[in-house]
Amino acid sequence: MNTKRIALESRLRRCKNVITLGVRTNLSDYENWQIGLIRQSDVIFYPTPFYADIFDTMGKRTFPNYHTYKYVMDKIKQTALFNLLKVPHPKTRVFYGDYQKSKILEYFRFPFVAKIPRGSALGKGIYLIRNESDLATYNRLGRVAYIQEYLDIDRDLRVVLIRGQIIHAYWRIAREGEFRTNLSQGATISFDNIPEEGLALAQNTARLCQLDDVGLDICFSNGRYWVLEANMKYGHQGFRQAGIDFHELIDEMIENGEI
């Protein structure tokens, strides 16, 4: 094994071409030989947001890249980036503090979607706001309100891209009575009729935003495709259902010099 292929996070622990060092609170918690590997490696896989920042300053390449870490866990930055790059994205606004939150209904009509803007995943932290009582409950969760228009859809398209290459794509179909399309919330997977236009939008979005390991959620509404959000910690259930071994795929891409 090439000892330069190292990872900090555990995502690639089953890959034969990767040594996973684990994530330590302090750099001094690593053993000397591990610190040596980190210093000598020309690329470090899944370094965590904390170390991605540091390695970028050092000029050391990471996978995913620094841009991916910077945006995929922060919906507020995603929205600003999508808007600046003219990526089709549902109407979204951020409101800070009680005064700005009091203006939400000047911009949105019920129903609309409210999200926890940073760090949420697996469909947690996503709320359908139907009335003022729902809104008041959501507003008590934190200082920042991330509000997005509601699109009447029953599915979205998850497209996984690595270094600009579409690796996998599938529909996530919400269970009856549930507006969220997350598999963890009971959605089902379909590989039927994957739209080329949706795939093209995903590929162009990943390129424009410089996201090199991402699951993009795309939907069709009001006659066009929209990018809902970007996720780095996408699950592997869709891969397993399609008979794709994610770790074998990554091993092959490493061996071929693709990542």
Secondary structure as GFF3:
##gff-version 3
##sequence-region A 1 259
A	DSSP	beta_strand	6	7	.	.	.	ID=ss1
A	DSSP	three_ten_helix	10	12	.	.	.	ID=ss2
A	DSSP	beta_strand	19	20	.	.	.	ID=ss3
A	DSSP	three_ten_helix	27	29	.	.	.	ID=ss4
A	DSSP	alpha_helix	32	40	.	.	.	ID=ss5
A	DSSP	beta_strand	43	45	.	.	.	ID=ss6
A	DSSP	alpha_helix	48	58	.	.	.	ID=ss7
A	DSSP	beta_strand	61	63	.	.	.	ID=ss8
A	DSSP	alpha_helix	66	72	.	.	.	ID=ss9
A	DSSP	alpha_helix	75	84	.	.	.	ID=ss10
A	DSSP	beta_strand	92	96	.	.	.	ID=ss11
A	DSSP	alpha_helix	97	101	.	.	.	ID=ss12
A	DSSP	alpha_helix	104	107	.	.	.	ID=ss13
A	DSSP	beta_strand	112	115	.	.	.	ID=ss14
A	DSSP	beta_strand	126	129	.	.	.	ID=ss15
A	DSSP	alpha_helix	132	139	.	.	.	ID=ss16
A	DSSP	beta_strand	144	149	.	.	.	ID=ss17
A	DSSP	beta_strand	155	162	.	.	.	ID=ss18
A	DSSP	beta_strand	165	173	.	.	.	ID=ss19
A	DSSP	three_ten_helix	183	185	.	.	.	ID=ss20
A	DSSP	beta_strand	188	190	.	.	.	ID=ss21
A	DSSP	alpha_helix	196	209	.	.	.	ID=ss22
A	DSSP	beta_strand	213	221	.	.	.	ID=ss23
A	DSSP	beta_strand	224	231	.	.	.	ID=ss24
A	DSSP	alpha_helix	237	241	.	.	.	ID=ss25
A	DSSP	alpha_helix	246	255	.	.	.	ID=ss26
###
